[in-house]
Amino acid sequence: MNCLITAWHRHEAELRAWLRGRMGNPQDTEDMLQDLFLKALRQDKQFCQIGNARAWLFEVGRNALADRLRLRKEQVELPEDLVHETEEPAAVDSLAACLPRALAELSEEDREVITLCDLEGLTQEDYARLKGLTLPGAKSRVQRARKRLREHLSSACQVRFDEAGNVCCFVPRKLG
């Protein structure tokens, strides 16, 4: 998934500026960026086969923006003095600094299954074959490892999730 991370870092600022110009609201922009990153992440290894990652990200962003605008309900504008803009990166982007350490602190089995299936894009079916497991057994192992990683991130990095299950904030750990 290094190709995803590389493409994301290469185009994130341009995507943010493009979305902010169309959405006007920094919070909505950050929400949309997080949604786009998750959509790209769900592509697994197929993302690395995309010929033009920038075009793909902008096309998906344009479609998501059109969907959001279609669903937008009447909203009341807040006074400008209530808005506090910050240039801090989105929590999910900053979490990348905590993830490798948290992953390294998991058991070898959990680290392996998350690395192979979630980071390198190996299908759960292929993982089952590789480990001599049934498909339901492999799926169960993946789900348990993800749950333990989420719990570890929640405690070690004090990650908190919003109602939709998205990362909303966390406290970075000091190296040491």
Buried (B, 14 or more C-beta within 10 A) or exposed (E): BEEBBEBBEEBBEEBBEBBBEBBEEBEBBBBBBBBBBEBBBEBBEEBBEBEEBEEBBBEBBEEBBEEBEEEEEEEEEEEEEEEEEEEEBBBBBBBEEBBEBBBEEBEEEBBBBBBBBBBEBBBBEEBBEEBEBEEEBBBEBBEEBBEBBBEBBBEBBEBEBEEEEBBBEBEEEEEE
